[in-house]
Amino acid sequence: MKRRDLLRGLGVTLGGSTLAQTPTTPKGAGVPAPEKGTGHTAVNKLHVKGKYLNRPLVQVDQKALRLLDEMEERGAHFFFEQADPITGSIYDQARANGAGPTEGGINRDFRGASSISATGFGLSGLCIAAERGYLKDSECEQRVEAVLDFFATRCQHEKGFFYHYIDIATGARIGTTEVSSIDTSFLLCGVLHCRQYFNSKRIDRLAAAIYHRVNWPWMLNNGQTLTMGWTPEHGFIKYRWDIYAELLTMYLMAIGSPTYPLPASVWNQVKRPELDFGGIRYITGDAPLFIHQYAQAWCDFRNVRDEHANYFSNSVAATRAHQIWCMLLHGQFPQIDQDIWGISASESRWGYRAWGGPPSMGPIDGTIVPNAAGGSLPFLPAECSNVLLNMRSRYPKCWQRYGFVDSFQPSSGWYCGDVIAIDLGVMMLMSENLRTGMVWSDFMKNREILHAMRAVGFRHDPEANSQQL
């Protein structure tokens, strides 16, 4: 079963949920804007412990910062090495020891394939690698040019949308995989990031060609929200992106498109159900924690809100609720505690699992998923960085050539032999966002995103940074 099919199987509604009416949250300070090329401003300010919900509770430990730096560097090497040297398209998953693309695992029908979302995260990973010197600037820029040329001129597409899994060398559709709206959007995020980071007219032209070609109204299929995809055999997928998930930036890119825009009204067609867990109330969908991470890997929602929420504060609340939910598993799984926690969609001993909580979903078996904490670093910096430090020190086998393996089960001594590109990617991007805000800063220079945010009613939130638990 494909990953997207598994996630769809979770369902599309939360029983008894209502549209969010998130309470206004009290006042806090802003974050200094980073400057590209001279070193980005680090976000490691000391705040009053326990007071601020969407700023660091305490200064991130220097050991943790060194770990994050090494984690990013190893991620950069994954995105450069586990790619076709000609097209630059990136493998969906690969062996954690660097041996090459996986020959089994979660997508057995797509072994050796590239996923377009992997390439989107990888494009931003190359920007980080160039900025930090993990790879040579010239190597990164040349690879980015190759990727953009491939997707602009040779990769198979349908009205600008790409197939979820493609042949890494030719760009042809693999199997019966769908033309994917959300995965195309993750690719576009990386494309638009590169357009802003690299001072290259050719990259700018190629990025515009890829983005401007996407026919967003076609993907509506006469509905009020985007469908999840299309296949030539069956037409449009019946499921829609109509409930809160990893979709925020996708809709902003669609509304801001200069060629095929969606009306701003689609923004409010997405349902925003609320969950109350232990007195923490937040907007969420019935899906694992990653939906609160991917939506914010590129787009900076920290100091703004729309009529529904400050989405950054919302993700902080979701991460805190997840941390507490994990603590409640300690009696059943003693290895999960305040220093080791985090369960999100991942590989398992028995195949891919879309598991997590709250509420509990999937056959929870004590498997730990590093990207649950790693992808939430900006939301709970001290707590999440502490988890990563403890994972590496307690379970050294979980750390290999490309950083953390996708998952591991302490009780049985099982360690996943693979890394999954999007899981590495969200950790790499969110680590850099915590440390410097680089990805956010670059991506928010795209005028189409700013136009869309204004169109749907985003405004400065003077009360963004001191919501109390």
C-alpha positions as CSV (number, residue, x, y, z in Angstrom):
1,M,0.0,0.0,0.0
2,K,1.3,3.4,-0.9
3,R,2.1,6.0,1.8
4,R,-0.6,8.4,0.6
5,D,-3.2,5.6,0.6
6,L,-2.3,4.7,4.1
7,L,-2.7,8.3,5.3
8,R,-6.1,8.6,3.5
9,G,-7.2,5.5,5.4
10,L,-7.1,7.5,8.7
11,G,-10.3,9.3,7.7
12,V,-11.1,12.9,7.0
13,T,-13.0,14.2,10.0
14,L,-12.8,14.5,13.7
15,G,-16.0,13.4,15.3
16,G,-17.9,16.2,17.0
17,S,-15.3,18.8,15.9
18,T,-16.2,22.4,15.2
19,L,-14.5,25.1,13.2
20,A,-11.8,26.8,15.2
21,Q,-12.4,29.9,17.1
22,T,-8.9,30.2,18.5
23,P,-8.7,32.6,21.5
24,T,-6.5,35.7,21.1
25,T,-3.1,35.2,22.8
26,P,-1.2,37.8,24.7
27,K,1.9,39.9,23.6
28,G,5.5,39.0,22.9
29,A,8.7,40.1,21.1
30,G,9.5,39.5,17.4
31,V,12.5,37.7,16.0
32,P,15.3,39.7,14.2
33,A,15.3,39.2,10.5
34,P,18.2,37.1,9.2
35,E,20.6,38.4,6.6
36,K,21.7,36.1,3.8
37,G,25.3,35.9,2.9
38,T,26.6,37.3,6.2
39,G,25.4,34.5,8.5
40,H,21.8,34.3,9.6
41,T,20.8,35.7,13.0
42,A,20.6,32.8,15.5
43,V,17.3,32.4,17.4
44,N,18.6,31.3,20.8
45,K,17.2,34.0,23.1
46,L,16.7,33.3,26.7
47,H,13.0,33.6,27.8
48,V,11.3,33.2,31.1
49,K,10.9,29.5,31.6
50,G,7.3,28.2,31.2
51,K,5.8,31.5,30.1
52,Y,6.0,31.6,26.3
53,L,4.3,28.9,24.3
54,N,5.8,29.8,20.9
55,R,9.3,30.9,21.7
56,P,12.2,28.9,23.2
57,L,11.5,28.1,26.8
58,V,15.2,28.1,27.6
59,Q,18.3,28.6,25.7
60,V,19.1,25.6,23.5
61,D,22.1,23.6,24.9
62,Q,25.3,24.1,23.1
63,K,25.7,20.3,22.8
64,A,22.3,20.3,21.1
65,L,23.3,23.0,18.7
66,R,26.4,21.0,17.7
67,L,24.2,18.0,17.1
68,L,21.8,20.0,15.0
69,D,24.7,21.2,12.9
70,E,25.9,17.7,12.3
71,M,22.4,16.5,11.6
72,E,22.0,19.2,8.9
73,E,25.4,18.4,7.4
74,R,24.6,14.7,7.1
75,G,21.2,15.5,5.6
76,A,22.9,17.7,3.0
77,H,25.1,14.8,2.0
78,F,22.0,12.6,1.7
79,F,20.3,15.0,-0.7
80,F,23.4,15.4,-2.8
81,E,24.5,11.7,-2.9
82,Q,21.1,10.0,-3.1
83,A,20.2,11.7,-6.3
84,D,20.6,11.1,-10.0
85,P,23.8,13.0,-11.0
86,I,22.2,14.2,-14.3
87,T,18.6,15.1,-13.3
88,G,19.3,15.8,-9.6
89,S,16.0,14.1,-8.7
90,I,16.2,12.5,-5.3
91,Y,15.4,9.0,-4.1
92,D,12.3,8.6,-2.0
93,Q,14.3,6.6,0.5
94,A,17.7,5.0,0.9
95,R,19.8,2.9,3.1
96,A,20.8,4.7,6.3
97,N,24.4,3.5,6.0
98,G,24.7,5.2,2.6
99,A,24.7,2.0,0.6
100,G,22.2,3.4,-1.9
101,P,18.4,3.4,-2.7
102,T,16.4,0.9,-0.7
103,E,15.4,-2.4,-2.2
104,G,12.4,-2.8,0.0
105,G,10.6,-1.1,2.8
106,I,7.6,1.1,2.8
107,N,7.2,1.5,-1.0
108,R,8.1,-1.9,-2.4
109,D,6.3,-1.0,-5.7
110,F,8.5,2.1,-6.0
111,R,12.0,0.8,-5.1
112,G,14.7,3.0,-6.6
113,A,12.1,5.7,-7.4
114,S,12.3,9.4,-6.8
115,S,9.4,11.2,-5.1
116,I,8.8,14.8,-6.1
117,S,8.3,15.8,-2.4
118,A,11.8,14.4,-1.6
119,T,13.2,16.6,-4.3
120,G,11.4,19.7,-3.0
121,F,12.9,19.2,0.5
122,G,16.3,18.4,-1.2
123,L,16.3,21.7,-3.1
124,S,16.0,23.6,0.2
125,G,18.6,21.3,1.7
126,L,21.0,22.4,-1.0
127,C,20.4,26.0,-0.1
128,I,21.3,25.3,3.5
129,A,24.3,23.3,2.4
130,A,25.6,26.2,0.3
131,E,24.9,28.7,3.1
132,R,26.7,26.7,5.8
133,G,29.5,25.4,3.6
134,Y,28.5,21.7,3.9
135,L,29.0,21.5,0.2
136,K,30.6,23.9,-2.3
137,D,28.4,26.8,-3.5
138,S,29.1,26.0,-7.1
139,E,28.1,22.3,-6.7
140,C,24.9,23.3,-5.0
141,E,24.0,25.9,-7.7
142,Q,24.8,23.5,-10.5
143,R,22.7,20.8,-9.0
144,V,19.8,23.1,-8.5
145,E,20.0,24.3,-12.1
146,A,20.0,20.7,-13.3
147,V,16.9,19.8,-11.1
148,L,14.9,22.9,-12.3
149,D,15.8,22.3,-15.9
150,F,14.7,18.7,-15.6
151,F,11.3,19.6,-14.1
152,A,10.8,22.5,-16.5
153,T,11.6,20.7,-19.7
154,R,11.7,16.9,-19.4
155,C,9.7,15.5,-16.4
156,Q,6.3,14.1,-17.2
157,H,3.5,16.3,-15.9
158,E,-0.2,17.0,-16.3
159,K,-1.2,20.7,-16.5
160,G,1.9,21.5,-14.4
161,F,1.3,18.9,-11.7
162,F,3.8,16.1,-11.3
163,Y,3.4,12.4,-10.6
164,H,4.1,11.5,-7.0
165,Y,6.7,8.8,-7.9
166,I,8.9,9.1,-11.0
167,D,11.7,7.4,-12.7
168,I,14.7,9.2,-11.3
169,A,16.5,9.4,-14.7
170,T,13.6,10.1,-17.1
171,G,10.9,11.7,-15.0
172,A,8.3,9.2,-16.3
173,R,5.5,8.1,-14.1
174,I,6.1,4.9,-12.2
175,G,3.4,2.3,-11.9
176,T,-0.1,3.6,-11.2
177,T,1.1,6.5,-9.0
178,E,-1.1,9.6,-9.1
179,V,-0.5,13.2,-10.2
180,S,-0.3,14.6,-6.7
181,S,-1.4,18.1,-5.7
182,I,0.3,18.1,-2.2
183,D,3.5,16.6,-3.4
184,T,3.7,19.0,-6.3
185,S,3.4,21.8,-3.7
186,F,6.3,20.5,-1.7
187,L,8.4,20.5,-4.9
188,L,7.3,24.0,-5.6
189,C,8.3,25.1,-2.1
190,G,11.9,24.0,-2.8
191,V,11.8,25.6,-6.3
192,L,10.6,29.0,-4.9
193,H,13.2,28.8,-2.1
194,C,16.0,28.3,-4.7
195,R,14.7,31.2,-6.7
196,Q,15.2,33.5,-3.8
197,Y,18.5,32.0,-2.4
198,F,20.6,31.8,-5.6
199,N,21.4,35.0,-7.5
200,S,20.9,33.3,-10.8
201,K,18.8,34.6,-13.7
202,R,18.6,31.0,-15.1
203,I,17.3,29.6,-11.9
204,D,14.8,32.4,-11.7
205,R,13.5,31.8,-15.2
206,L,13.3,28.0,-14.7
207,A,11.5,28.4,-11.3
208,A,9.0,30.8,-12.9
209,A,8.4,28.3,-15.7
210,I,7.7,25.5,-13.3
211,Y,5.4,27.5,-11.0
212,H,3.5,29.5,-13.6
213,R,2.6,26.3,-15.5
214,V,0.6,24.8,-12.6
215,N,-3.1,25.0,-13.5
216,W,-4.6,25.1,-10.0
217,P,-8.3,25.6,-11.1
218,W,-8.0,22.3,-13.0
219,M,-7.2,20.5,-9.7
220,L,-10.4,21.9,-8.1
221,N,-12.4,19.7,-10.5
222,N,-15.4,22.0,-10.2
223,G,-15.2,21.8,-6.4
224,Q,-14.4,24.4,-3.7
225,T,-11.2,22.7,-2.5
226,L,-8.3,21.0,-4.3
227,T,-8.5,17.3,-5.0
228,M,-5.7,15.1,-3.8
229,G,-4.8,14.1,-7.3
230,W,-5.6,12.6,-10.7
231,T,-4.8,9.5,-12.7
232,P,-5.2,8.9,-16.4
233,E,-7.1,5.7,-15.6
234,H,-9.7,7.0,-13.2
235,G,-9.6,10.7,-13.3
236,F,-9.7,12.8,-10.2
237,I,-9.2,11.2,-6.8
238,K,-12.4,11.5,-4.7
239,Y,-10.6,12.8,-1.6
240,R,-10.0,16.5,-1.3
241,W,-7.8,18.8,0.8
242,D,-10.8,20.1,2.7
243,I,-9.7,19.6,6.3
244,Y,-6.7,21.0,8.2
245,A,-3.5,19.2,7.3
246,E,-0.1,20.0,5.7
247,L,-1.9,22.1,3.2
248,L,-1.5,25.8,4.2
249,T,1.4,26.7,1.9
250,M,-0.1,24.8,-1.0
251,Y,-3.2,26.9,-0.9
252,L,-1.1,30.1,-0.5
253,M,0.9,29.2,-3.6
254,A,-2.4,28.5,-5.5
255,I,-4.0,31.7,-4.5
256,G,-0.9,33.7,-5.2
257,S,-0.3,32.2,-8.7
258,P,0.2,34.9,-11.3
259,T,-1.1,32.7,-14.1
260,Y,-3.7,30.2,-12.8
261,P,-4.8,31.6,-9.4
262,L,-7.5,30.2,-7.1
263,P,-9.9,32.7,-5.5
264,A,-9.0,33.7,-2.0
265,S,-12.3,32.3,-0.8
266,V,-11.0,28.7,-1.0
267,W,-8.9,29.4,2.1
268,N,-12.0,29.4,4.3
269,Q,-13.5,26.3,2.6
270,V,-11.0,24.2,4.5
271,K,-12.5,22.9,7.8
272,R,-10.4,23.6,10.9
273,P,-11.7,21.2,13.6
274,E,-10.4,21.6,17.2
275,L,-9.2,19.0,19.6
276,D,-9.0,19.6,23.4
277,F,-6.3,17.4,25.0
278,G,-5.5,17.9,28.6
279,G,-6.7,21.5,28.5
280,I,-4.7,22.3,25.4
281,R,-7.0,23.3,22.6
282,Y,-5.8,23.5,19.0
283,I,-6.7,23.0,15.4
284,T,-5.8,19.7,13.9
285,G,-6.8,17.0,11.4
286,D,-7.1,13.3,12.2
287,A,-3.5,12.6,11.2
288,P,0.0,12.3,12.8
289,L,2.1,15.2,14.0
290,F,3.8,15.8,10.6
291,I,0.8,17.8,9.4
292,H,1.8,20.5,11.9
293,Q,5.4,20.5,10.7
294,Y,5.3,20.4,6.9
295,A,2.9,23.3,6.6
296,Q,5.5,25.5,8.4
297,A,8.8,24.2,7.0
298,W,8.9,27.1,4.4
299,C,6.2,29.6,5.3
300,D,6.7,31.8,8.3
301,F,3.5,32.0,10.4
302,R,5.2,33.1,13.6
303,N,3.9,36.7,14.0
304,V,0.7,36.7,11.9
305,R,-2.8,35.3,12.1
306,D,-5.9,35.0,10.0
307,E,-9.5,35.0,11.3
308,H,-9.0,31.4,12.6
309,A,-5.6,31.2,14.3
310,N,-1.9,32.0,14.7
311,Y,-0.8,28.8,13.1
312,F,2.6,28.8,14.6
313,S,1.2,29.0,18.1
314,N,-1.2,26.2,17.0
315,S,1.7,24.0,16.1
316,V,3.3,24.7,19.4
317,A,0.2,23.6,21.1
318,A,0.0,20.5,19.0
319,T,3.6,19.5,19.8
320,R,3.0,20.1,23.5
321,A,-0.1,17.9,23.4
322,H,1.9,15.2,21.6
323,Q,4.6,15.3,24.2
324,I,2.1,14.9,27.0
325,W,0.3,12.1,25.1
326,C,3.7,10.3,24.7
327,M,4.3,10.6,28.5
328,L,1.0,8.8,29.1
329,L,2.4,5.8,27.1
330,H,5.3,5.3,29.6
331,G,3.5,2.7,31.7
332,Q,3.0,0.5,28.6
333,F,6.4,1.4,27.0
334,P,8.9,2.3,29.7
335,Q,11.5,3.5,27.1
336,I,9.3,6.4,26.3
337,D,9.8,9.1,28.9
338,Q,10.4,12.8,29.2
339,D,13.7,12.5,27.5
340,I,12.8,10.1,24.7
341,W,9.4,10.6,23.0
342,G,7.9,11.2,19.6
343,I,5.7,9.1,17.2
344,S,4.7,10.2,13.7
345,A,4.2,8.5,10.4
346,S,7.2,6.3,9.7
347,E,8.7,2.9,8.8
348,S,8.1,0.1,11.4
349,R,9.2,-3.5,11.8
350,W,6.0,-4.4,9.9
351,G,6.0,-1.8,7.2
352,Y,4.9,1.8,6.9
353,R,2.6,3.1,9.7
354,A,0.6,6.3,9.9
355,W,0.6,6.4,13.7
356,G,0.8,8.9,16.5
357,G,-1.5,11.0,18.6
358,P,-3.5,12.5,20.2
359,P,-5.9,10.9,19.8
360,S,-4.1,7.5,19.5
361,M,-4.0,6.2,15.9
362,G,-2.3,3.2,14.5
363,P,-0.9,0.1,16.3
364,I,1.4,1.8,18.7
365,D,4.1,-0.6,19.7
366,G,6.8,1.5,21.4
367,T,8.6,2.5,18.2
368,I,10.3,5.9,18.4
369,V,10.3,8.3,15.4
370,P,13.1,10.9,15.5
371,N,11.4,13.2,13.0
372,A,8.5,13.8,15.4
373,A,10.8,15.8,17.7
374,G,13.2,16.9,14.9
375,G,10.4,18.3,12.8
376,S,9.1,20.3,15.7
377,L,12.3,21.9,16.8
378,P,11.1,25.5,16.4
379,F,8.0,24.8,18.4
380,L,9.6,23.4,21.5
381,P,13.3,24.0,21.0
382,A,14.7,22.9,24.4
383,E,12.5,19.9,24.7
384,C,12.9,18.6,21.2
385,S,16.6,19.2,21.0
386,N,17.0,17.4,24.3
387,V,15.1,14.4,22.9
388,L,17.4,14.2,19.9
389,L,20.5,14.4,22.2
390,N,19.2,11.6,24.3
391,M,18.2,9.4,21.4
392,R,21.8,9.6,20.0
393,S,23.4,9.0,23.4
394,R,21.1,6.2,24.6
395,Y,20.7,4.4,21.3
396,P,23.9,5.0,19.2
397,K,22.7,2.6,16.5
398,C,19.9,5.1,15.6
399,W,22.6,7.5,14.2
400,Q,24.2,6.5,10.9
401,R,25.7,8.1,7.8
402,Y,22.7,10.4,7.1
403,G,21.9,11.1,10.7
404,F,18.9,9.5,12.4
405,V,17.4,6.4,11.0
406,D,13.7,6.7,10.2
407,S,12.6,4.9,13.4
408,F,13.6,2.3,16.0
409,Q,12.0,0.1,18.6
410,P,14.1,0.1,21.9
411,S,12.3,-2.8,23.4
412,S,13.2,-5.3,20.7
413,G,16.5,-3.7,19.6
414,W,15.1,-3.1,16.1
415,Y,16.5,-0.2,14.0
416,C,15.1,0.8,10.7
417,G,17.7,0.3,8.0
418,D,16.4,3.1,5.9
419,V,16.1,6.9,5.9
420,I,13.1,8.5,4.2
421,A,13.9,11.8,2.3
422,I,11.0,13.8,3.5
423,D,11.6,12.8,7.1
424,L,15.2,13.8,6.9
425,G,14.1,17.0,5.0
426,V,11.7,18.3,7.6
427,M,14.3,17.8,10.4
428,M,16.9,19.6,8.3
429,L,14.7,22.6,7.4
430,M,13.2,23.0,10.9
431,S,16.6,22.8,12.5
432,E,17.8,25.6,10.3
433,N,14.7,27.6,11.0
434,L,15.3,27.3,14.7
435,R,18.9,28.2,14.4
436,T,18.7,31.1,12.0
437,G,15.3,31.4,10.4
438,M,17.0,31.0,7.0
439,V,14.4,29.0,5.1
440,W,11.5,31.1,6.4
441,S,13.4,34.3,5.6
442,D,14.2,33.3,2.0
443,F,10.9,31.8,1.2
444,M,8.9,34.8,2.5
445,K,10.7,37.0,-0.1
446,N,8.4,35.4,-2.8
447,R,5.9,38.1,-3.6
448,E,3.3,35.6,-4.6
449,I,3.1,34.2,-1.0
450,L,2.9,37.7,0.5
451,H,0.1,38.6,-1.9
452,A,-1.8,35.5,-1.1
453,M,-1.5,36.0,2.7
454,R,-2.8,39.5,2.4
455,A,-5.7,38.3,0.2
456,V,-6.9,35.7,2.7
457,G,-6.7,38.1,5.6
458,F,-3.4,37.5,7.4
459,R,-2.4,40.4,9.6
460,H,0.3,41.1,12.2
461,D,-0.5,39.4,15.5
462,P,0.8,41.7,18.3
463,E,-0.3,39.0,20.8
464,A,1.6,36.2,19.1
465,N,4.2,35.2,21.5
466,S,2.9,34.7,25.0
467,Q,0.1,32.3,25.0
468,Q,0.3,30.4,28.3
469,L,-0.3,26.7,28.8
